[in-house]
Amino acid sequence: MSYRYACPACEGDLKNHSPAAKKTPWYKLVTRHIWLCPHCGAEIEKRFADFDAGLAMGTAVLLGGGGFVSIWRLGKYLAPLAAIIFGLRMLAGGIFPLYVSVKRRN
């Protein structure tokens, strides 16, 4: 088993036994995707889920606004910056564990 796919609470193997999604109310528009460990039942979430969603949305906006980027000649600055951000995210995804414990908001 890889440390990357271990449950943060019980260190159970989550690669071969994938966690189940926790039920969320249907009326909530914005929810955090919380998973339940099949071994101990702990609530866990993916580490970079919010960052990945923001990165995908930013890329879509950037690609959708291509005229703005070409008119202001920002492409020569934004393309290398986007490549560096994608590269750092891939490096961090390979080093850090995939799942973390859910921290409750008070």
Secondary structure, DSSP 8 states (H G I E B T S, - for coil): --GGGB-TTT--B-SSS--EE----TT-SS----EE-TTT--EEEETTHHHHHHHHHHHHHHHHTHHHHHHTT-HHHHHHHHHHHHHHHHHHHHHS-SEEE-----
